[in-house]
Structure formats: structure tokens, C-alpha cells
Amino acid sequence: MANTTEAAYLPAAPDELVDACGQIRAGKYAGSVPVIDWSALAAPVRRSAIWRRFHHKHWQYAALVTEQIFCGIAIVDLGWTNTAFAYVFDRQQKKILTEFSQNGIPGLTAHLNACPATGAESWFRFRDRRLHFSHQPANNTYRIEVAFRDCQISAELHIADAAPELLAVGSIVGGGAHATMKSGGMRLSGEVKVGQQCFSLTDGCGSVDHSNGFPARETRWLWASAHNLDMGFNLQSGYFGDQENALWLDGRLISLSSAQFDYDSANVLAPWHIHTSDGLLDLHFQPEGVRSENQNLLIAASRYQQPLGSFSGWVRAHTDELPRPVSYLAGVTEDHFARW
């Protein structure tokens, strides 16, 4: 049992991401830092103010899932512009019911504060398209309000009884410092309306992702994420190595090593196989639909495919433990290239 306990628990998150010498406190941690603040960085990681202005990337993402629907919601500040998207995927009909993606106006249409958890607030407003994400200290929830065209989302993600968050901190080759906070699964309440349809979020599960840093000019990643209230995982292969790979199991947060993604990049709706080199996770992903986007903005570009579907296979907290079966766990994968 000693080995299992050692594998299951990461050190507590520090109070600050930069130490007294101006160096990054790189590592994987349990919990969240109060504020992601890179102002105290020292050379060579610290760059000029102009470089930081145009290379700083900051985003807030949330996933809401029930047996009926999957919703993805994001607000992104790219430094020189901002953008947002939201969609509702019907898991029974296997189709996107409604979606929007909108580029904004720098400094006007979006705001993300530096708090990844307590005190977090982000918003995007463009004409009749509005997203608002905020931490509500009175009842310790994340509140999400979305309105566009025929869609209204009103959701609360309940933090109090959730597993610890993952905080991953490090440097990026070709970029600078970077940090991301990923949550495990949280209880949901609220509702999603699409036209005349109304979907209750009660008995659903939500998760959030807050990232803040300086990726390289050209960045590519493969990503997979899925959660229920008992288990979940976050996996990435690409610009951040295995830094944000983690498993949540029965309230425990377990670090995972590098992830291998076996898939057909020319047909992301074909089955995927994903496993980690430490022998703690082996999953097959069956896509049921896909959200994709291809933008070329001259100085920037984004090619993005996010299949939605379910994972089956097994996970375990330690190699000495028997594998825990995973059956039809709803989530997403992603193949993303950005020049930003």
C-alpha cells in the first residue's frame, strides 16, 4: 500500500509560480495557485514586454456532460486578438445541435483574470453572443452563463466535494513559462436550452481547464479528456510533454507519464487507441461526432479537430493494482495545430 499511496499524491501547489530568484517552480502539483503571475520571472525565461504582449496566451475551457448532451465552452485571449466558442452535442442523435465560434476585438470583447480557481472570472461579449465564467465564493461553485442565437446555458459546477485539481507548471521549448490547471469531475446543476429543447444538467459532470503562458509561435498538440464523478483523466502529447498528464480515481490525483496516441489523422472519426508508458492507462476511444475548425488569418492559423465520443478500457493507480474497467466514459480527443 505504501507504493500506491506514494503514486497517488502529488505535492501541494505552491503559493507562487516563480521563486525568489525569478525561476519557474516547475512540476506537477495537487491544488491550485491563487494567481498565475509571470511578472517576477528572471532572464533567460523573461523576455521583452513586446514579446510577452504578442506571445502571451490565456484560455478558460469548460466541459459539461450528461447522458444526453456534451457541451464545450471556451474563451481565449491570444494577446493580439481574442476568440470564443460554444457548442452542444447530442450524444443520442450523435450530432451537434448548435454551435458558434467568434473572433473578437483586442481589449474590448474578452477578459480573463489571472485567478485559475478561487476568484476566477472570464467573459466574452460580441453582439448577441455572450459567455461568462465565474467562481462564486458564496456556494463554492463555478458558474457558467452562455447565450447565442437559439441557445442558453446556465450551469453550476460544484467544487466542494470534487477531487484536487492538477496544477502543471513548466517551460516551453521555443516559448516561455506556462501553467495550466485542470480539474477532475464536478457535480453539475442547471440546464441547457436549444430552441424548444431543454436539457437538465442534474446528475451530470463538469470539468474546467485554465491555462496561462507563452507557447511557441507554432504549437501542436494531441489531447484527450474525460470525466465522471469517480474517475477521469487528462492527457496531452505535444508542446507540454507529459507535464499535464493525470488520472483522477476515487478522489485521488495520480500523475501519469507520457501518452501514446494511435489514430488516423486523415480520419479522426476512426477509433483511437491511447495508452501511457507507465502502464496505468490503456483506453480505446470511439468517436461519435466531431467539431472542427480551420482558420487562416494571414499572421496566424489554427487547424483543429475535436472528436466527441466515449472511452473504454482500463486505468489503475499503481502497477501493483488490478486494472479498473472503464466503459463508455464520455469525453473528447483533439488534434490541434496553431500558429499564433
N, C-alpha and C positions, 0 to 999 in steps of 0.2 A: 504493500500500500504506500510505502514511502515514495517509491518512484512515481506512482500515479499522482500523488499529491504534488510532487515537485513539478511534474509536467503540466499540471492543471492551472497553476497560479503564476501569473506574471507579476513583476514588481509594480507597486502603486505608481500612478502617474505623478510626475514632479509638479511643483508649483509653477515653474517657468521652463520654457523650452531651450533657453540659452543660459549657459552658466556665467559665472563672474568673469571668466576670461574671454567671453564672447564666442564660445564654441557651442555647437549643437549638442544637446543631450540626446544623442541618437539611441534608438531602441524601441522595443515593444513594451507597452505598459497597460495595466488594468486601470480603468477610470478615465477621467478627462482632465486636461489642464484648464484653468479658469479662462485664460485668454491666449490666443495664438499671436504672439508678438515677436517679430523678427528685427526690431529696431536696434537691439543690442549686439547683433552679430558683428564679429570682427573679421578682418581680412584673413584668408583669401575668399571666404564664403560671402562676405559682404561685398556688394557691387555698388556702382554709382546709383544715384537717385533716379536718373533717366532709365537705366537698365531695369531697376526694380519697378518703375512705373509701367513699363510695357511688357515685362515678363511675369508679373505677379498674377496668379490665377487663384480664384476663390470660388468654391461652389457649395451649395446645400442641396442634397438629394434626399428624397423620402420614397419609400415603397409601402403601399397598403395592399394587403391581400386577404381575401376571404375565399370560401369555396366557389363563389360566383364570379368575382372580378379580381383583377390586378391593376393597380394604379401606380404610375411612375410620375414623379413631380420633381423639377429641378430649377434652381436659379443659379446662374453662372456669371461671375464678373471676370472678364478676360483682361482687364486693365485698360485696353483701348476701346472696348465695347462691352456690352452685356447681352445676355440672352436668357430665355426661359422656355421650358416645355412642360406639358402635362398630357397624359393620355389615360384612357380607361379601356382595359382589355377584358372582354367577356370570356371567361375560361370555359364555359359550357358551349358557347357557339364558336369558340376559337377564332375570334375576330376583334379588331379594335373598334369600339363603339364610337369613340370621339377622341380627337387629339388636337393640339395646337403646338406650334413652335414659332417663336417670335424673337428676332433680333431687336435690341433696344438702342437707346441713345446714351452715350457715355455720361455718367454723372447725374442723369435725370431719371431713368426708368427703372433702376435697380439699386438696391443697397443690401449689403451683408455685413453684419458686425463681426468682431473678432472673437466672439464667445462661441465655442463649439457646442456647449451643453447649457449649463445654467446661465441664464441671461441671453441666450441666442435669439436673434431676430434677423429675418431676411424678408425682402419684399421685391416684387416686380409689378410695375403698372404700365400698361401701354394700351391706350384707348379703352376698350371694354374687357381687356384681358388682365386679370389680377391674381396674383399669388401672394400669400402671406404665411410665413412660418415663424412661430414664436414659442419661446419657453414661457409657461405660465407657472410662476412660483407658488401661487395660492393652492393649487391642487397638484403641483409637480407633474405637469404634462407638457408635451409638445402639441401646439395647436396649429392646424393647417386649414387655411381657407383659400379656395380656388374658385374662380368664376370666369368662364369664357363661353361665348355662344350659348349652346343648349346644355351646358354642364355646370353644376355647382358641387363642390366637395367641401364638406365640413367634418373634420376629423380631429380626434384627440388620441395621442399615443401616451399611455400611462407608464411613467418611468419608475415609480416607486418599487415595484416588485420585479423589475427586469434584472437580468444578469449584468455584470460590469461591462462597460464599453471597452473597446480596444482603442488605444492611442498609439499610432505608429509615427516615428519621428526619424528623419534622416536627411541625407543629401542626395541630389540627383545628378548623375553624370551629364555634363553639358548644361546643367541648370544651376540650382542653388538649394537652399534649405526647403524642406517640405514636411508637412504634418497632416495626418488625417485621423479623424475619429469615426469609428464605425460602431453602431450599436448592435446588440442582439435583438431578438424579437420582443416586442412590447404589445400588451393588450390594446385593443382598439375600441373606440366608440365613435358614433357619428353616422353619417350617411353620404352617399354619392347619388346625385340625380343626373340623369342623362335624358333629356326630353321628358317623356311621360314615365320613364322608368325610374324607380327608386331602389337603391341597394343599401341595406343596413350593413354597417361595419362591425356591429356587435359580434363577438366571437371570432373576429379577425385578428390579424397580426400585422404590426408595422415595424419598420426599421428606418434608421437615418444614417446619413453619411455627410460629414462636414470636412472639407479639405481646403488647405490654405498653404500656398508655397510658390515655388519658382521652377516648374518643369522646364525641360529643354525646349528649344524652338520647335523641333519635331519630336513628337511623343506618340508612342504606340503602346497599347495595352490590350490584353485579354483579361476578362473579368467574369467572375461567377459569384452569385449571392442568392441565398435562400434562407428563410427562417420560419419556424413556428415557435410556440412558447417554450418548448422543451429543448430544441436544438436549432442550430443554424450555422452558417459559415460565410466567410468572405475570402475569396481567392483572387489573386492578381498575378499575371505574368507579364513583365514588361518593364516600364520605367522605374518602378519602385522595388524591383526584385521580389523577395518573399516577405518584405517588411510588414505588409498588411494582411498576411495570411493567418487566419484564425478560425477556430471552431468553438462554438458555444454548445455546451452539453449539460443539461440538468443544472443550470445556474453557474457552471464553471466556464472559465475562459481559458482556452488551450491554444498555445502557439503552434502553428503548422509551418513546415518547411516549404521548399519550392514546389510549385504546382505545374503539372504537365497537362496541356490542353490538346487533345487529339480530336480534330474536327475538320470539316471541309470548308475552307474559306470561300469557295465558289458557290457553296450551297449550305448556308448556315442553318437551314431547316432540316438538314440531315442530323442524325443522332451525334451527340458529343460524348467523349469519354474524358473524365478529369480525375487525376489522382495526384497525391502528394508523395514526395520521395521518402518521407519518414514512415510510411506505412500506416498512417492514421486516417486516411480518407481515400475512398475509391467509389466514384459515382458515375452513372450514365445519365445524360440529360436528353430528354425527348422534347424538342421544340413543338409548340402548338400554334405559334404565330410569331411575327417579327415586326418590330418598329425600326425603321431605317431612315437615314438622312444623309445627303451628300451635298455639302456646300463648298463653293469655291468663291472666296471673297477677295481674290487677287493677292492681298498680302497674307491671307490666311486660308486654311481649308480644313474641312472636317469630313471624314468618311466614317460612318457609324452604323453598325447593325446590332440590334439588341433583340435576340430571340427570347420569347417568353414560353415557359413550359414547366416541366416537373423533373425532379431528380430522384433517382432510385439507386440503391447500392448499400454501402455501409460506411460508418465512421466509428472511431474509438478514441478515448482519451489518452491511451498509452498502449504500446505494443504488447504488453503483458495481458491486456484485457481482451475479452471476446468482442468481436465487431458488433456494433449496434445497427440493426437494419434501418434503412431509410427507404420509405415508399411514397412516391408521388408527392414529394415536398416541392411546393410551388416556388418558383424563382426565375432568375434571368441569367443569361450569359451575355457577353458583349465582345465584339471585335471593333476596336476604335483606333483610328489614326487621326492625329491633329497636328496641323502646322499653325502655331499660334504665337 
